[in-house]
Amino acid sequence: MLYIVAIGWMFVVVLMSVVEATAPNGTVLGAFFTFLLYGVVPLSLVLYLLGTPLRAKQRQAEEEQKP
């Protein structure tokens, strides 16, 4: 479910970047920073934080399997 939201958000951010790049007053540099600051950075932070419990479970399972 989380990945559907992430894909949807990145779709919106890509469209925002395209509009920024093709607008009469827009620039490609502005589109790049729009993509980076509205899409990549927040989404990577959210996915990292929400994946923390899963990584902890995997680490615990690996430690239990070691003799």
PyMOL Python script that loads the backbone (N, CA, C, O; Angstrom):
from pymol import cmd

cmd.read_pdbstr("""\
ATOM      1  N   MET A   1       0.825  -1.194   0.000  1.00  0.00           N
ATOM      2  CA  MET A   1       0.000   0.000   0.000  1.00  0.00           C
ATOM      3  C   MET A   1       0.870   1.261   0.000  1.00  0.00           C
ATOM      4  O   MET A   1       0.562   2.241  -0.678  1.00  0.00           O
ATOM      5  N   LEU A   2       1.945   1.220   0.759  1.00  0.00           N
ATOM      6  CA  LEU A   2       2.803   2.393   0.846  1.00  0.00           C
ATOM      7  C   LEU A   2       3.452   2.694  -0.501  1.00  0.00           C
ATOM      8  O   LEU A   2       3.637   3.859  -0.856  1.00  0.00           O
ATOM      9  N   TYR A   3       3.796   1.659  -1.246  1.00  0.00           N
ATOM     10  CA  TYR A   3       4.455   1.891  -2.525  1.00  0.00           C
ATOM     11  C   TYR A   3       3.506   2.518  -3.538  1.00  0.00           C
ATOM     12  O   TYR A   3       3.947   3.270  -4.407  1.00  0.00           O
ATOM     13  N   ILE A   4       2.220   2.226  -3.445  1.00  0.00           N
ATOM     14  CA  ILE A   4       1.245   2.857  -4.341  1.00  0.00           C
ATOM     15  C   ILE A   4       1.202   4.357  -4.080  1.00  0.00           C
ATOM     16  O   ILE A   4       1.165   5.155  -5.017  1.00  0.00           O
ATOM     17  N   VAL A   5       1.207   4.736  -2.812  1.00  0.00           N
ATOM     18  CA  VAL A   5       1.218   6.152  -2.451  1.00  0.00           C
ATOM     19  C   VAL A   5       2.509   6.810  -2.924  1.00  0.00           C
ATOM     20  O   VAL A   5       2.489   7.929  -3.434  1.00  0.00           O
ATOM     21  N   ALA A   6       3.627   6.118  -2.754  1.00  0.00           N
ATOM     22  CA  ALA A   6       4.919   6.670  -3.182  1.00  0.00           C
ATOM     23  C   ALA A   6       4.967   6.858  -4.696  1.00  0.00           C
ATOM     24  O   ALA A   6       5.458   7.879  -5.177  1.00  0.00           O
ATOM     25  N   ILE A   7       4.469   5.894  -5.438  1.00  0.00           N
ATOM     26  CA  ILE A   7       4.443   6.005  -6.901  1.00  0.00           C
ATOM     27  C   ILE A   7       3.535   7.154  -7.320  1.00  0.00           C
ATOM     28  O   ILE A   7       3.877   7.922  -8.219  1.00  0.00           O
ATOM     29  N   GLY A   8       2.385   7.273  -6.674  1.00  0.00           N
ATOM     30  CA  GLY A   8       1.468   8.370  -6.977  1.00  0.00           C
ATOM     31  C   GLY A   8       2.091   9.727  -6.681  1.00  0.00           C
ATOM     32  O   GLY A   8       1.955  10.665  -7.467  1.00  0.00           O
ATOM     33  N   TRP A   9       2.777   9.829  -5.542  1.00  0.00           N
ATOM     34  CA  TRP A   9       3.412  11.097  -5.201  1.00  0.00           C
ATOM     35  C   TRP A   9       4.509  11.447  -6.197  1.00  0.00           C
ATOM     36  O   TRP A   9       4.632  12.606  -6.595  1.00  0.00           O
ATOM     37  N   MET A  10       5.310  10.462  -6.607  1.00  0.00           N
ATOM     38  CA  MET A  10       6.363  10.745  -7.576  1.00  0.00           C
ATOM     39  C   MET A  10       5.768  11.142  -8.930  1.00  0.00           C
ATOM     40  O   MET A  10       6.355  11.956  -9.644  1.00  0.00           O
ATOM     41  N   PHE A  11       4.619  10.584  -9.288  1.00  0.00           N
ATOM     42  CA  PHE A  11       3.943  10.979 -10.523  1.00  0.00           C
ATOM     43  C   PHE A  11       3.564  12.452 -10.457  1.00  0.00           C
ATOM     44  O   PHE A  11       3.768  13.195 -11.416  1.00  0.00           O
ATOM     45  N   VAL A  12       3.013  12.872  -9.323  1.00  0.00           N
ATOM     46  CA  VAL A  12       2.640  14.272  -9.145  1.00  0.00           C
ATOM     47  C   VAL A  12       3.876  15.166  -9.210  1.00  0.00           C
ATOM     48  O   VAL A  12       3.842  16.227  -9.832  1.00  0.00           O
ATOM     49  N   VAL A  13       4.952  14.745  -8.578  1.00  0.00           N
ATOM     50  CA  VAL A  13       6.174  15.550  -8.564  1.00  0.00           C
ATOM     51  C   VAL A  13       6.781  15.645  -9.963  1.00  0.00           C
ATOM     52  O   VAL A  13       7.286  16.701 -10.345  1.00  0.00           O
ATOM     53  N   VAL A  14       6.740  14.573 -10.718  1.00  0.00           N
ATOM     54  CA  VAL A  14       7.256  14.611 -12.093  1.00  0.00           C
ATOM     55  C   VAL A  14       6.426  15.583 -12.926  1.00  0.00           C
ATOM     56  O   VAL A  14       6.978  16.353 -13.712  1.00  0.00           O
ATOM     57  N   LEU A  15       5.114  15.553 -12.761  1.00  0.00           N
ATOM     58  CA  LEU A  15       4.271  16.496 -13.498  1.00  0.00           C
ATOM     59  C   LEU A  15       4.566  17.933 -13.080  1.00  0.00           C
ATOM     60  O   LEU A  15       4.592  18.826 -13.927  1.00  0.00           O
ATOM     61  N   MET A  16       4.787  18.169 -11.793  1.00  0.00           N
ATOM     62  CA  MET A  16       5.153  19.510 -11.330  1.00  0.00           C
ATOM     63  C   MET A  16       6.470  19.953 -11.960  1.00  0.00           C
ATOM     64  O   MET A  16       6.616  21.112 -12.350  1.00  0.00           O
ATOM     65  N   SER A  17       7.413  19.047 -12.059  1.00  0.00           N
ATOM     66  CA  SER A  17       8.717  19.376 -12.652  1.00  0.00           C
ATOM     67  C   SER A  17       8.594  19.683 -14.138  1.00  0.00           C
ATOM     68  O   SER A  17       9.243  20.597 -14.647  1.00  0.00           O
ATOM     69  N   VAL A  18       7.767  18.921 -14.823  1.00  0.00           N
ATOM     70  CA  VAL A  18       7.561  19.174 -16.255  1.00  0.00           C
ATOM     71  C   VAL A  18       6.927  20.541 -16.466  1.00  0.00           C
ATOM     72  O   VAL A  18       7.332  21.288 -17.356  1.00  0.00           O
ATOM     73  N   VAL A  19       5.944  20.863 -15.654  1.00  0.00           N
ATOM     74  CA  VAL A  19       5.304  22.176 -15.766  1.00  0.00           C
ATOM     75  C   VAL A  19       6.313  23.282 -15.466  1.00  0.00           C
ATOM     76  O   VAL A  19       6.327  24.307 -16.147  1.00  0.00           O
ATOM     77  N   GLU A  20       7.148  23.084 -14.464  1.00  0.00           N
ATOM     78  CA  GLU A  20       8.165  24.087 -14.134  1.00  0.00           C
ATOM     79  C   GLU A  20       9.139  24.272 -15.295  1.00  0.00           C
ATOM     80  O   GLU A  20       9.528  25.399 -15.602  1.00  0.00           O
ATOM     81  N   ALA A  21       9.529  23.193 -15.930  1.00  0.00           N
ATOM     82  CA  ALA A  21      10.508  23.280 -17.020  1.00  0.00           C
ATOM     83  C   ALA A  21       9.911  23.902 -18.274  1.00  0.00           C
ATOM     84  O   ALA A  21      10.621  24.580 -19.017  1.00  0.00           O
ATOM     85  N   THR A  22       8.631  23.688 -18.526  1.00  0.00           N
ATOM     86  CA  THR A  22       8.026  24.174 -19.774  1.00  0.00           C
ATOM     87  C   THR A  22       7.271  25.482 -19.616  1.00  0.00           C
ATOM     88  O   THR A  22       6.776  26.020 -20.606  1.00  0.00           O
ATOM     89  N   ALA A  23       7.170  26.003 -18.417  1.00  0.00           N
ATOM     90  CA  ALA A  23       6.472  27.273 -18.201  1.00  0.00           C
ATOM     91  C   ALA A  23       7.291  28.418 -18.801  1.00  0.00           C
ATOM     92  O   ALA A  23       8.516  28.329 -18.883  1.00  0.00           O
ATOM     93  N   PRO A  24       6.628  29.477 -19.215  1.00  0.00           N
ATOM     94  CA  PRO A  24       7.370  30.613 -19.804  1.00  0.00           C
ATOM     95  C   PRO A  24       8.404  31.217 -18.853  1.00  0.00           C
ATOM     96  O   PRO A  24       9.475  31.633 -19.296  1.00  0.00           O
ATOM     97  N   ASN A  25       8.104  31.270 -17.571  1.00  0.00           N
ATOM     98  CA  ASN A  25       9.059  31.811 -16.609  1.00  0.00           C
ATOM     99  C   ASN A  25       9.844  30.724 -15.895  1.00  0.00           C
ATOM    100  O   ASN A  25      10.662  31.031 -15.028  1.00  0.00           O
ATOM    101  N   GLY A  26       9.619  29.468 -16.235  1.00  0.00           N
ATOM    102  CA  GLY A  26      10.276  28.356 -15.560  1.00  0.00           C
ATOM    103  C   GLY A  26      11.633  28.036 -16.153  1.00  0.00           C
ATOM    104  O   GLY A  26      11.956  28.442 -17.269  1.00  0.00           O
ATOM    105  N   THR A  27      12.413  27.308 -15.391  1.00  0.00           N
ATOM    106  CA  THR A  27      13.740  26.891 -15.850  1.00  0.00           C
ATOM    107  C   THR A  27      13.917  25.398 -15.588  1.00  0.00           C
ATOM    108  O   THR A  27      13.200  24.800 -14.784  1.00  0.00           O
ATOM    109  N   VAL A  28      14.871  24.823 -16.272  1.00  0.00           N
ATOM    110  CA  VAL A  28      15.188  23.419 -16.057  1.00  0.00           C
ATOM    111  C   VAL A  28      15.818  23.244 -14.673  1.00  0.00           C
ATOM    112  O   VAL A  28      15.594  22.232 -14.009  1.00  0.00           O
ATOM    113  N   LEU A  29      16.594  24.218 -14.247  1.00  0.00           N
ATOM    114  CA  LEU A  29      17.194  24.152 -12.920  1.00  0.00           C
ATOM    115  C   LEU A  29      16.107  24.170 -11.843  1.00  0.00           C
ATOM    116  O   LEU A  29      16.191  23.437 -10.857  1.00  0.00           O
ATOM    117  N   GLY A  30      15.103  25.001 -12.032  1.00  0.00           N
ATOM    118  CA  GLY A  30      13.973  25.025 -11.101  1.00  0.00           C
ATOM    119  C   GLY A  30      13.225  23.707 -11.103  1.00  0.00           C
ATOM    120  O   GLY A  30      12.780  23.245 -10.053  1.00  0.00           O
ATOM    121  N   ALA A  31      13.081  23.099 -12.266  1.00  0.00           N
ATOM    122  CA  ALA A  31      12.420  21.801 -12.361  1.00  0.00           C
ATOM    123  C   ALA A  31      13.233  20.731 -11.642  1.00  0.00           C
ATOM    124  O   ALA A  31      12.671  19.859 -10.979  1.00  0.00           O
ATOM    125  N   PHE A  32      14.545  20.797 -11.773  1.00  0.00           N
ATOM    126  CA  PHE A  32      15.407  19.831 -11.090  1.00  0.00           C
ATOM    127  C   PHE A  32      15.249  19.948  -9.575  1.00  0.00           C
ATOM    128  O   PHE A  32      15.092  18.943  -8.883  1.00  0.00           O
ATOM    129  N   PHE A  33      15.292  21.174  -9.067  1.00  0.00           N
ATOM    130  CA  PHE A  33      15.160  21.360  -7.629  1.00  0.00           C
ATOM    131  C   PHE A  33      13.753  21.047  -7.142  1.00  0.00           C
ATOM    132  O   PHE A  33      13.582  20.586  -6.014  1.00  0.00           O
ATOM    133  N   THR A  34      12.751  21.288  -7.964  1.00  0.00           N
ATOM    134  CA  THR A  34      11.394  20.883  -7.610  1.00  0.00           C
ATOM    135  C   THR A  34      11.337  19.368  -7.456  1.00  0.00           C
ATOM    136  O   THR A  34      10.787  18.858  -6.480  1.00  0.00           O
ATOM    137  N   PHE A  35      11.905  18.657  -8.416  1.00  0.00           N
ATOM    138  CA  PHE A  35      11.922  17.197  -8.348  1.00  0.00           C
ATOM    139  C   PHE A  35      12.699  16.711  -7.138  1.00  0.00           C
ATOM    140  O   PHE A  35      12.268  15.788  -6.447  1.00  0.00           O
ATOM    141  N   LEU A  36      13.829  17.322  -6.885  1.00  0.00           N
ATOM    142  CA  LEU A  36      14.688  16.902  -5.786  1.00  0.00           C
ATOM    143  C   LEU A  36      14.059  17.217  -4.427  1.00  0.00           C
ATOM    144  O   LEU A  36      13.998  16.348  -3.558  1.00  0.00           O
ATOM    145  N   LEU A  37      13.598  18.441  -4.241  1.00  0.00           N
ATOM    146  CA  LEU A  37      13.139  18.877  -2.919  1.00  0.00           C
ATOM    147  C   LEU A  37      11.695  18.497  -2.603  1.00  0.00           C
ATOM    148  O   LEU A  37      11.331  18.395  -1.431  1.00  0.00           O
ATOM    149  N   TYR A  38      10.867  18.286  -3.623  1.00  0.00           N
ATOM    150  CA  TYR A  38       9.499  17.858  -3.376  1.00  0.00           C
ATOM    151  C   TYR A  38       9.333  16.349  -3.520  1.00  0.00           C
ATOM    152  O   TYR A  38       8.371  15.782  -3.002  1.00  0.00           O
ATOM    153  N   GLY A  39      10.253  15.698  -4.214  1.00  0.00           N
ATOM    154  CA  GLY A  39      10.076  14.286  -4.498  1.00  0.00           C
ATOM    155  C   GLY A  39      11.097  13.377  -3.860  1.00  0.00           C
ATOM    156  O   GLY A  39      10.755  12.577  -2.989  1.00  0.00           O
ATOM    157  N   VAL A  40      12.323  13.480  -4.269  1.00  0.00           N
ATOM    158  CA  VAL A  40      13.342  12.513  -3.882  1.00  0.00           C
ATOM    159  C   VAL A  40      13.668  12.581  -2.392  1.00  0.00           C
ATOM    160  O   VAL A  40      13.654  11.560  -1.704  1.00  0.00           O
ATOM    161  N   VAL A  41      13.959  13.768  -1.900  1.00  0.00           N
ATOM    162  CA  VAL A  41      14.376  13.902  -0.499  1.00  0.00           C
ATOM    163  C   VAL A  41      13.263  13.504   0.480  1.00  0.00           C
ATOM    164  O   VAL A  41      13.503  12.656   1.339  1.00  0.00           O
ATOM    165  N   PRO A  42      12.062  14.077   0.387  1.00  0.00           N
ATOM    166  CA  PRO A  42      11.026  13.688   1.356  1.00  0.00           C
ATOM    167  C   PRO A  42      10.619  12.224   1.241  1.00  0.00           C
ATOM    168  O   PRO A  42      10.399  11.555   2.251  1.00  0.00           O
ATOM    169  N   LEU A  43      10.521  11.733   0.018  1.00  0.00           N
ATOM    170  CA  LEU A  43      10.085  10.353  -0.157  1.00  0.00           C
ATOM    171  C   LEU A  43      11.132   9.376   0.367  1.00  0.00           C
ATOM    172  O   LEU A  43      10.778   8.369   0.981  1.00  0.00           O
ATOM    173  N   SER A  44      12.400   9.651   0.137  1.00  0.00           N
ATOM    174  CA  SER A  44      13.429   8.749   0.661  1.00  0.00           C
ATOM    175  C   SER A  44      13.439   8.778   2.181  1.00  0.00           C
ATOM    176  O   SER A  44      13.636   7.738   2.808  1.00  0.00           O
ATOM    177  N   LEU A  45      13.235   9.926   2.782  1.00  0.00           N
ATOM    178  CA  LEU A  45      13.181  10.030   4.236  1.00  0.00           C
ATOM    179  C   LEU A  45      11.992   9.251   4.797  1.00  0.00           C
ATOM    180  O   LEU A  45      12.142   8.511   5.769  1.00  0.00           O
ATOM    181  N   VAL A  46      10.831   9.409   4.203  1.00  0.00           N
ATOM    182  CA  VAL A  46       9.635   8.701   4.677  1.00  0.00           C
ATOM    183  C   VAL A  46       9.791   7.201   4.514  1.00  0.00           C
ATOM    184  O   VAL A  46       9.467   6.447   5.431  1.00  0.00           O
ATOM    185  N   LEU A  47      10.278   6.753   3.369  1.00  0.00           N
ATOM    186  CA  LEU A  47      10.437   5.316   3.158  1.00  0.00           C
ATOM    187  C   LEU A  47      11.487   4.733   4.094  1.00  0.00           C
ATOM    188  O   LEU A  47      11.337   3.603   4.558  1.00  0.00           O
ATOM    189  N   TYR A  48      12.537   5.478   4.376  1.00  0.00           N
ATOM    190  CA  TYR A  48      13.556   5.003   5.314  1.00  0.00           C
ATOM    191  C   TYR A  48      12.972   4.879   6.715  1.00  0.00           C
ATOM    192  O   TYR A  48      13.177   3.864   7.381  1.00  0.00           O
ATOM    193  N   LEU A  49      12.255   5.886   7.165  1.00  0.00           N
ATOM    194  CA  LEU A  49      11.691   5.857   8.509  1.00  0.00           C
ATOM    195  C   LEU A  49      10.618   4.783   8.658  1.00  0.00           C
ATOM    196  O   LEU A  49      10.556   4.110   9.687  1.00  0.00           O
ATOM    197  N   LEU A  50       9.783   4.616   7.652  1.00  0.00           N
ATOM    198  CA  LEU A  50       8.732   3.604   7.736  1.00  0.00           C
ATOM    199  C   LEU A  50       9.277   2.190   7.563  1.00  0.00           C
ATOM    200  O   LEU A  50       8.617   1.225   7.949  1.00  0.00           O
ATOM    201  N   GLY A  51      10.465   2.055   6.992  1.00  0.00           N
ATOM    202  CA  GLY A  51      11.068   0.743   6.833  1.00  0.00           C
ATOM    203  C   GLY A  51      11.913   0.306   8.020  1.00  0.00           C
ATOM    204  O   GLY A  51      12.429  -0.812   8.035  1.00  0.00           O
ATOM    205  N   THR A  52      12.060   1.169   9.008  1.00  0.00           N
ATOM    206  CA  THR A  52      12.894   0.858  10.168  1.00  0.00           C
ATOM    207  C   THR A  52      12.421  -0.378  10.930  1.00  0.00           C
ATOM    208  O   THR A  52      13.250  -1.228  11.256  1.00  0.00           O
ATOM    209  N   PRO A  53      11.121  -0.520  11.230  1.00  0.00           N
ATOM    210  CA  PRO A  53      10.695  -1.734  11.946  1.00  0.00           C
ATOM    211  C   PRO A  53      10.987  -3.019  11.166  1.00  0.00           C
ATOM    212  O   PRO A  53      11.354  -4.033  11.760  1.00  0.00           O
ATOM    213  N   LEU A  54      10.829  -2.981   9.873  1.00  0.00           N
ATOM    214  CA  LEU A  54      11.108  -4.171   9.056  1.00  0.00           C
ATOM    215  C   LEU A  54      12.589  -4.518   9.100  1.00  0.00           C
ATOM    216  O   LEU A  54      12.946  -5.691   9.209  1.00  0.00           O
ATOM    217  N   ARG A  55      13.450  -3.515   9.018  1.00  0.00           N
ATOM    218  CA  ARG A  55      14.892  -3.779   9.103  1.00  0.00           C
ATOM    219  C   ARG A  55      15.272  -4.329  10.471  1.00  0.00           C
ATOM    220  O   ARG A  55      16.151  -5.184  10.575  1.00  0.00           O
ATOM    221  N   ALA A  56      14.613  -3.842  11.521  1.00  0.00           N
ATOM    222  CA  ALA A  56      14.901  -4.348  12.868  1.00  0.00           C
ATOM    223  C   ALA A  56      14.470  -5.812  12.995  1.00  0.00           C
ATOM    224  O   ALA A  56      15.180  -6.615  13.599  1.00  0.00           O
ATOM    225  N   LYS A  57      13.323  -6.158  12.436  1.00  0.00           N
ATOM    226  CA  LYS A  57      12.862  -7.558  12.471  1.00  0.00           C
ATOM    227  C   LYS A  57      13.818  -8.461  11.700  1.00  0.00           C
ATOM    228  O   LYS A  57      14.139  -9.561  12.149  1.00  0.00           O
ATOM    229  N   GLN A  58      14.268  -7.998  10.544  1.00  0.00           N
ATOM    230  CA  GLN A  58      15.194  -8.801   9.749  1.00  0.00           C
ATOM    231  C   GLN A  58      16.517  -8.988  10.482  1.00  0.00           C
ATOM    232  O   GLN A  58      17.082 -10.082  10.466  1.00  0.00           O
ATOM    233  N   ARG A  59      17.015  -7.944  11.118  1.00  0.00           N
ATOM    234  CA  ARG A  59      18.260  -8.044  11.869  1.00  0.00           C
ATOM    235  C   ARG A  59      18.103  -9.010  13.032  1.00  0.00           C
ATOM    236  O   ARG A  59      19.006  -9.802  13.302  1.00  0.00           O
ATOM    237  N   GLN A  60      16.973  -8.959  13.720  1.00  0.00           N
ATOM    238  CA  GLN A  60      16.730  -9.854  14.841  1.00  0.00           C
ATOM    239  C   GLN A  60      16.631 -11.303  14.369  1.00  0.00           C
ATOM    240  O   GLN A  60      17.153 -12.204  15.025  1.00  0.00           O
ATOM    241  N   ALA A  61      15.969 -11.532  13.238  1.00  0.00           N
ATOM    242  CA  ALA A  61      15.846 -12.884  12.705  1.00  0.00           C
ATOM    243  C   ALA A  61      17.214 -13.431  12.296  1.00  0.00           C
ATOM    244  O   ALA A  61      17.492 -14.612  12.500  1.00  0.00           O
ATOM    245  N   GLU A  62      18.062 -12.589  11.726  1.00  0.00           N
ATOM    246  CA  GLU A  62      19.403 -13.029  11.344  1.00  0.00           C
ATOM    247  C   GLU A  62      20.233 -13.381  12.589  1.00  0.00           C
ATOM    248  O   GLU A  62      20.991 -14.351  12.571  1.00  0.00           O
ATOM    249  N   GLU A  63      20.094 -12.612  13.651  1.00  0.00           N
ATOM    250  CA  GLU A  63      20.840 -12.885  14.861  1.00  0.00           C
ATOM    251  C   GLU A  63      20.370 -14.167  15.539  1.00  0.00           C
ATOM    252  O   GLU A  63      21.169 -14.869  16.157  1.00  0.00           O
ATOM    253  N   GLU A  64      19.078 -14.477  15.429  1.00  0.00           N
ATOM    254  CA  GLU A  64      18.552 -15.702  16.023  1.00  0.00           C
ATOM    255  C   GLU A  64      19.011 -16.929  15.256  1.00  0.00           C
ATOM    256  O   GLU A  64      19.135 -18.005  15.841  1.00  0.00           O
ATOM    257  N   GLN A  65      19.265 -16.795  13.970  1.00  0.00           N
ATOM    258  CA  GLN A  65      19.698 -17.951  13.166  1.00  0.00           C
ATOM    259  C   GLN A  65      21.163 -18.278  13.367  1.00  0.00           C
ATOM    260  O   GLN A  65      21.578 -19.405  13.097  1.00  0.00           O
ATOM    261  N   LYS A  66      21.953 -17.335  13.829  1.00  0.00           N
ATOM    262  CA  LYS A  66      23.367 -17.608  14.040  1.00  0.00           C
ATOM    263  C   LYS A  66      23.542 -18.527  15.247  1.00  0.00           C
ATOM    264  O   LYS A  66      22.891 -18.344  16.276  1.00  0.00           O
ATOM    265  N   PRO A  67      24.426 -19.515  15.113  1.00  0.00           N
ATOM    266  CA  PRO A  67      24.607 -20.458  16.240  1.00  0.00           C
ATOM    267  C   PRO A  67      25.401 -19.861  17.379  1.00  0.00           C
ATOM    268  O   PRO A  67      25.632 -20.529  18.387  1.00  0.00           O
TER     269      PRO A  67
END
""", "prot")
cmd.dss("prot")
cmd.show_as("cartoon", "prot")
cmd.util.cbc("prot")
cmd.orient("prot")
